[in-house]
């Protein structure tokens, strides 16, 4: 069985949990408490030298980074697909994925914000700024995709759930947490609502994970 090293509140872990469930794969979840620094322990650095989650162990081999994991999943378990068959739409999906994966989410990582400032208010302002910047760009590209398709899609790229949606939904959750007014992007909120209504979405939510805090 596949092992997923993850953290309940990690948006990158959320993407991979969701993808694994979409593909119908069984996996064991192992939680690493990021706030306690568990991801920096030598045994996890051996899995991912960058010390990040998620990481999956398959047949004794470990693969890290959510983009690599999702693309590997789509290549080895192609149904249902996370990337469109059409080469241009597949490239657009990758473009949207990278807007979040490379241009937005890394700037809210603990290592980045702790390096930026020790002040909590300044950290929150930093994270809000880069979330807003990234999602504004994401919204722009989704609009371009709609123009190319000559219709407004149900999801980020047309009428099928793709990897782009798996990146959008956790990032909108982060943006809300940092105080960003997401109401300015109704197109993204519609795609989010459609994605969250699909099977397996609920099981991947942070609050539904075994390591999520439980109220008394």
HELIX and SHEET records of a PDB file:
HELIX    1   1 UNK A   11  UNK A   22  1                                  12    
HELIX    2   2 UNK A   34  UNK A   36  5                                   3    
HELIX    3   3 UNK A   38  UNK A   40  5                                   3    
HELIX    4   4 UNK A   42  UNK A   47  1                                   6    
HELIX    5   5 UNK A   66  UNK A   76  1                                  11    
HELIX    6   6 UNK A   87  UNK A  101  1                                  15    
HELIX    7   7 UNK A  105  UNK A  108  5                                   4    
HELIX    8   8 UNK A  110  UNK A  116  1                                   7    
HELIX    9   9 UNK A  120  UNK A  149  1                                  30    
HELIX   10  10 UNK A  163  UNK A  177  1                                  15    
HELIX   11  11 UNK A  182  UNK A  184  5                                   3    
HELIX   12  12 UNK A  186  UNK A  196  1                                  11    
HELIX   13  13 UNK A  201  UNK A  204  1                                   4    
HELIX   14  14 UNK A  206  UNK A  208  5                                   3    
SHEET    1   A 4 UNK A  27  UNK A  31  0                                        
SHEET    2   A 4 UNK A   2  UNK A   6  1                                        
SHEET    3   A 4 UNK A  55  UNK A  58 -1                                        
SHEET    4   A 4 UNK A  61  UNK A  64 -1                                        
END                                                                             
